[in-house]
Amino acid sequence: MKYCPIVRSLERVGERWSILILRDAFYGITRFDDFVNSLQIAPNMLTRRLNSLVEDGLLEKRQYSERPPRYEYCLTPLGRDFRPVLLSLVTWGNRHFATEGKSVVLQEKETGRQIDPVLVDRASGEPITETTHVLVQRRPAARTAGAAKAS
């Protein structure tokens, strides 16, 4: 399990509040009080989640006021790289659980055309589907360790 990328990812963002904080950061929220108001989260819980996201490198803590000391939390490149995961959650949630209608949609900036994202292969641009692709479990770190013992 320790080599599983899903396990490693969930260790960083698998808690509900972490994903919602990242969602709000993509909406442009950066300040503590704004996160509290948007999420209706207890301040002590928000502090813990923000600290974890900073420690894991998804957010950067920046001071914007000295008196009193106040901080904002900005997405790092690692945090911005989480965007496709959020878009996939939006798409999946809209498709399966939005019985009252979509509350969030993805649109092209210039045309306003609503889009439906799909996962594609970066090299070919082809959609990745259950019928055309398969996950292969590999343990490169374990294999490397075994190879080192054999030599």
trRosetta pair geometry for C-beta under 8 A, 3 or more apart (Angstrom, degrees):
i j d omega theta_ij theta_ji phi_ij phi_ji
1 4 5.4 -41 -160 5 48 122
1 7 5.4 108 172 -66 85 165
2 7 7.0 -104 -114 100 25 145
2 8 8.0 72 -175 -67 48 92
3 139 4.8 88 93 -125 174 84
3 140 7.8 162 -157 35 130 63
3 141 6.0 -163 -108 37 115 113
3 142 6.5 -73 -54 -20 151 109
4 7 4.1 77 78 7 107 108
4 8 6.7 179 91 -9 57 84
5 8 5.5 -53 -143 41 37 113
5 9 6.1 39 156 -22 68 106
6 9 5.7 -54 -146 37 30 110
6 10 6.2 27 156 -17 65 108
7 10 5.9 -58 -144 39 28 108
7 11 6.5 39 153 -29 62 101
8 11 5.8 -47 -155 22 31 117
8 12 7.4 14 152 -7 58 105
9 12 6.1 -71 -165 40 37 103
9 13 6.3 -37 167 39 76 101
9 14 7.2 110 115 -54 67 94
10 13 6.9 -86 -124 65 30 61
10 14 3.1 47 -166 -65 76 134
11 14 6.6 31 -36 6 17 119
12 18 7.4 176 141 171 53 155
12 52 7.7 171 -152 155 56 101
12 53 7.9 95 178 -110 85 57
12 56 4.5 144 -138 -166 107 155
12 58 6.9 133 166 -34 118 127
13 18 4.8 -156 -142 122 56 128
13 19 5.8 91 173 -72 98 76
13 22 6.8 -3 -136 -17 122 147
13 53 7.9 62 -94 -105 80 92
13 58 7.2 102 -74 -69 109 163
13 82 6.8 149 -87 -130 165 139
13 85 7.9 85 105 114 154 156
14 18 7.3 34 44 50 27 136
15 18 4.7 87 66 -1 86 110
15 19 7.6 -172 85 -6 46 84
15 49 7.0 -139 96 -114 130 103
15 52 8.0 41 34 91 137 161
16 19 6.3 -66 -160 36 32 105
16 20 6.4 20 154 -11 69 112
17 20 5.6 -61 -146 43 36 109
17 21 6.0 40 155 -24 71 104
17 39 7.2 76 -140 -178 86 147
17 41 6.1 96 -132 -122 120 141
17 45 6.3 -149 -96 152 169 110
17 46 7.4 -136 -180 -96 134 54
17 49 4.6 -99 115 -93 121 156
18 21 5.8 -52 -147 33 29 111
18 22 6.5 27 154 -15 63 105
18 49 5.5 -155 -78 -158 67 106
18 52 6.8 -69 -98 92 118 125
18 53 6.1 162 -141 -71 93 107
19 22 5.7 -55 -150 38 33 111
19 23 6.3 40 149 -25 65 103
19 86 7.4 161 -168 -98 91 88
19 89 7.4 97 -176 -48 134 176
20 23 5.3 -44 -146 31 36 118
20 24 6.5 34 155 -16 65 102
20 39 5.6 111 135 -119 128 118
20 41 7.9 156 96 -57 134 132
21 24 5.9 -56 -151 39 31 108
21 25 6.3 36 149 -23 64 105
21 35 6.3 20 -126 -145 87 127
21 39 7.1 -19 -79 -65 66 153
21 46 7.5 141 -93 -141 123 79
21 49 5.6 166 -27 134 150 127
21 50 6.8 -158 -157 -80 154 69
21 53 6.4 -128 102 -38 139 158
21 59 7.8 -56 137 -50 118 144
21 73 7.9 -27 175 109 114 146
22 25 5.4 -50 -146 34 35 116
22 26 6.6 37 153 -19 64 100
22 53 7.2 -173 -66 -130 90 140
22 58 6.6 -51 -97 158 114 134
22 59 8.0 -135 -95 -56 75 105
22 75 7.6 84 -145 -101 76 105
22 79 6.4 -156 -130 -161 102 96
22 82 5.6 -46 -177 102 146 148
22 86 6.7 -146 117 -71 110 128
23 26 5.9 -57 -159 33 31 110
23 27 6.7 27 145 -15 64 105
23 86 5.8 158 -96 -138 79 130
24 27 5.3 -53 -151 37 40 114
24 29 4.1 -32 159 45 99 133
24 34 7.8 168 167 127 128 95
24 35 6.0 131 105 -116 154 77
24 38 5.2 122 -123 110 136 152
24 39 6.6 -82 -41 -53 149 103
25 28 7.8 108 -177 -29 30 7
25 29 6.1 -84 -84 68 36 76
25 30 6.8 76 -128 -89 76 61
25 59 6.7 -127 -105 -100 157 110
25 73 6.8 -81 -102 111 118 95
25 74 7.4 139 -157 -146 112 28
25 75 5.1 131 148 -56 125 98
25 79 6.7 -46 113 165 150 134
26 75 7.1 61 -75 -57 60 147
26 83 6.5 131 -112 -107 134 88
26 86 6.4 -170 -9 86 161 170
27 38 8.0 167 74 -149 143 155
29 34 4.7 -162 -151 125 101 120
29 35 5.8 133 146 -74 128 67
29 38 5.8 -68 -95 -10 163 157
30 34 7.2 38 50 57 42 138
30 72 3.9 27 143 -172 110 109
30 73 5.6 -176 -163 55 64 54
30 74 5.6 7 -131 -77 120 69
31 34 4.5 81 67 10 88 110
31 35 7.1 -157 94 -9 42 85
31 64 7.8 -69 -97 37 104 143
31 70 7.4 8 -143 167 105 113
31 71 8.0 156 -130 96 64 45
31 72 5.2 -48 -80 -108 66 84
31 73 7.7 160 -84 17 19 78
32 35 5.9 -59 -154 33 29 109
32 36 6.5 29 152 -19 66 105
32 43 7.7 49 171 -137 111 92
32 46 6.8 119 -155 131 82 134
32 50 7.4 -43 -106 -53 87 165
32 70 7.5 -129 17 -159 116 87
32 71 6.9 67 -34 68 111 79
32 73 7.6 93 -67 -9 65 111
33 36 5.4 -49 -148 34 36 115
33 37 6.3 33 155 -16 67 106
34 37 5.8 -53 -144 39 32 109
34 38 6.1 28 158 -17 65 111
35 38 5.9 -60 -141 41 28 107
35 39 5.7 -3 172 7 67 118
35 41 6.9 -36 141 42 88 124
35 46 5.7 137 114 -149 123 133
35 50 7.5 128 77 -70 173 120
35 73 7.6 12 -44 40 141 129
36 39 6.7 -74 -136 51 16 90
36 40 7.6 61 171 -98 53 18
36 41 6.0 -114 -125 59 53 78
36 43 6.0 -5 -103 -84 129 76
36 46 6.0 -81 -80 -33 78 164
37 40 7.6 11 -170 -65 22 55
39 46 7.3 142 68 -93 138 112
41 45 5.4 -117 174 83 100 116
41 46 4.8 117 109 -62 124 99
41 49 7.8 -50 171 21 154 142
42 45 4.4 81 66 9 93 107
42 46 6.9 -165 88 -9 45 86
43 46 5.5 -55 -144 37 33 113
43 47 6.3 39 156 -24 66 102
44 47 5.6 -47 -149 31 32 115
44 48 6.7 33 152 -17 62 103
45 48 5.8 -55 -153 36 34 111
45 49 6.3 27 153 -15 68 108
46 49 5.8 -58 -144 41 31 107
46 50 6.0 30 159 -18 68 108
47 50 6.0 -56 -142 38 25 108
47 51 6.2 27 158 -19 62 109
48 51 5.9 -58 -149 36 27 112
48 52 6.5 26 154 -18 63 107
49 52 5.7 -54 -150 35 32 112
49 53 6.3 28 154 -16 66 107
50 53 5.8 -57 -146 39 31 109
50 54 6.2 32 154 -18 66 106
50 59 6.7 -71 -156 77 71 153
50 61 7.5 91 158 -86 107 108
50 73 5.6 -106 -147 -89 112 155
51 54 5.7 -55 -147 38 30 111
51 55 6.1 31 154 -20 65 109
52 55 5.6 -55 -143 39 30 112
52 56 6.1 18 160 -9 66 112
53 56 5.9 -58 -139 45 28 104
53 58 4.6 -73 -168 65 85 110
53 59 4.3 45 127 12 110 113
53 73 7.3 64 91 -174 125 132
53 79 7.4 59 179 -99 107 119
54 57 7.8 47 176 -66 29 22
54 58 7.7 -87 -70 55 23 67
54 59 5.1 -59 -77 81 63 92
54 60 6.9 101 -130 -117 85 21
54 61 5.0 6 -118 -28 142 105
54 73 7.0 -99 -69 -132 102 105
56 78 8.0 -142 131 122 77 143
57 76 5.8 -86 169 65 67 158
57 78 4.8 42 126 44 101 156
57 79 7.7 -154 128 -39 58 84
58 75 7.2 -43 164 -139 67 66
58 76 6.1 -165 -173 36 18 104
58 78 5.5 -101 -98 105 52 102
58 79 3.8 103 -176 -85 68 91
58 82 6.7 26 -142 -23 117 138
59 73 4.5 7 177 -180 134 99
59 74 6.5 137 -159 66 75 31
59 75 6.4 -51 -106 -97 64 36
59 76 6.4 -167 -107 -11 10 93
59 79 5.7 80 -66 -75 53 151
60 73 7.2 157 71 -155 39 52
60 74 5.1 -26 58 64 93 88
60 75 7.7 5 13 98 87 11
60 76 5.1 110 -34 -69 99 96
61 71 5.1 -2 -171 -178 91 137
61 72 7.7 157 -152 78 48 37
61 73 5.9 -20 -97 -100 62 74
62 71 6.3 144 73 -157 36 78
62 72 5.3 -22 65 60 92 85
62 73 7.8 171 21 -85 76 26
62 74 6.0 13 3 3 122 116
63 66 7.0 59 160 -80 126 59
63 69 6.3 -52 -137 -159 115 87
63 70 7.1 114 -154 76 66 43
63 71 5.4 -50 -95 -97 51 76
64 70 5.8 -50 63 95 84 94
64 71 6.8 128 9 -129 82 24
64 72 5.2 44 -21 -11 129 107
65 68 6.6 41 119 73 117 47
65 69 6.6 163 95 -143 74 22
65 70 3.9 26 45 35 112 105
66 69 6.2 -12 -155 -91 33 66
75 79 3.8 -144 -153 101 79 127
75 80 5.0 103 146 -57 127 77
76 79 4.7 101 43 7 66 102
76 80 7.1 -128 95 -3 36 86
77 80 5.6 -53 -143 38 32 111
77 81 6.4 41 153 -28 63 104
78 81 5.6 -52 -153 28 31 118
78 82 7.6 42 146 -29 57 94
79 82 5.8 -43 -168 11 41 116
80 83 6.0 -6 179 -26 54 112
81 84 7.9 -30 174 16 51 96
82 85 5.1 -54 -171 38 67 118
82 86 6.2 67 135 -22 85 100
83 86 5.7 -57 -150 37 35 110
83 87 6.2 33 156 -18 69 106
84 87 5.5 -53 -143 39 35 112
84 88 6.2 40 155 -22 66 103
84 117 7.8 -159 -143 163 77 149
84 119 7.9 92 176 -105 122 84
85 88 5.7 -53 -151 34 30 113
85 89 6.6 31 150 -19 63 103
86 89 5.6 -53 -150 35 34 112
86 90 6.4 37 151 -21 66 102
87 90 5.5 -48 -148 33 35 114
87 91 6.4 35 153 -18 65 105
87 106 6.3 45 -142 -76 104 147
87 117 5.2 26 149 34 121 162
88 91 5.7 -54 -147 38 32 111
88 92 6.1 29 156 -16 66 109
88 117 7.1 -99 -80 97 57 124
88 119 7.2 26 -99 -61 121 104
89 92 5.8 -55 -140 42 29 109
89 93 5.9 30 159 -18 65 111
90 93 5.9 -60 -144 41 24 110
90 94 6.2 23 158 -18 63 109
90 104 5.5 -89 -144 101 117 120
90 106 6.7 113 107 -39 143 106
91 94 5.9 -56 -146 37 26 109
91 95 6.2 22 157 -18 63 112
91 106 7.7 -30 -69 2 91 128
91 116 6.6 107 -133 -160 115 68
91 117 5.6 -116 -61 54 145 91
92 95 5.8 -59 -146 38 27 110
92 96 6.2 -15 170 13 65 116
93 96 6.7 -78 -135 52 21 85
93 97 5.2 -51 -161 47 63 114
93 98 6.4 80 139 -41 73 98
94 97 7.7 -44 -65 53 9 71
94 98 4.7 -10 -138 -1 48 141
94 102 4.6 21 -137 -110 114 102
94 104 7.3 -120 -69 68 115 74
94 105 7.4 89 -108 -95 155 68
95 98 7.7 62 7 21 16 103
98 101 6.1 -58 155 109 104 13
98 102 5.1 47 156 -85 162 49
98 103 6.8 -155 -133 -3 118 79
100 103 7.8 30 87 -51 104 98
102 105 5.2 70 135 -66 137 94
105 114 5.2 -38 167 -133 132 110
106 114 7.0 102 75 -158 53 64
106 115 5.2 -62 104 62 100 89
106 116 7.8 144 58 -85 111 25
106 117 6.3 10 64 -26 161 106
107 111 7.8 -140 173 82 92 69
107 112 5.3 -12 178 -157 134 41
107 113 6.3 150 -155 73 79 33
107 114 5.4 -46 -96 -94 80 49
107 115 6.7 144 -117 5 26 84
108 111 4.6 21 87 44 126 92
108 112 6.6 -51 68 2 78 13
108 113 4.8 18 22 49 116 87
108 115 6.2 92 -42 -33 81 119
118 127 5.1 -25 140 -123 135 109
118 128 7.9 171 155 38 91 68
119 127 6.9 90 78 -156 56 67
119 128 4.7 -51 109 45 102 111
120 124 7.8 -131 171 81 93 74
120 125 5.5 -1 165 -164 134 38
120 126 6.2 159 -155 80 88 26
120 127 5.4 -57 -98 -93 78 42
120 128 6.4 172 -118 -11 21 84
121 124 4.6 24 88 42 124 93
121 125 6.7 -50 72 2 76 14
121 126 5.1 8 29 54 113 79
121 127 8.0 -5 -1 58 79 1
121 128 5.9 119 -48 -62 78 97
121 133 7.9 170 -65 -80 112 141
122 125 7.9 11 -171 -67 16 49
126 132 7.3 -108 141 139 124 155
127 132 7.7 100 94 44 73 144
128 132 6.9 -139 -147 79 42 107
128 133 4.8 -28 -156 17 86 153
129 132 4.8 68 54 21 90 100
129 133 6.5 125 56 19 42 92
130 133 7.5 -80 -116 57 13 70
138 143 7.7 -38 -180 -16 85 134
139 142 3.7 -1 139 31 121 120
139 143 5.9 138 93 -23 75 87
140 143 5.5 -55 -142 39 32 112
140 144 6.1 35 159 -22 67 106
141 144 5.8 -52 -147 35 29 113
141 145 6.5 30 153 -19 62 105
142 145 5.7 -54 -150 35 32 111
142 146 6.4 31 152 -18 65 107
143 146 5.7 -56 -149 38 31 111
143 147 6.2 32 154 -20 66 107
144 147 5.7 -54 -146 36 30 112
144 148 6.5 33 154 -23 63 104
145 148 5.8 -53 -152 31 31 113
145 149 6.8 30 151 -18 63 104
146 149 5.8 -55 -153 33 34 110
146 150 6.5 32 152 -21 66 107
147 150 5.7 -55 -148 34 34 113
147 151 6.7 27 158 -19 65 106
148 151 6.3 -61 -152 32 30 106
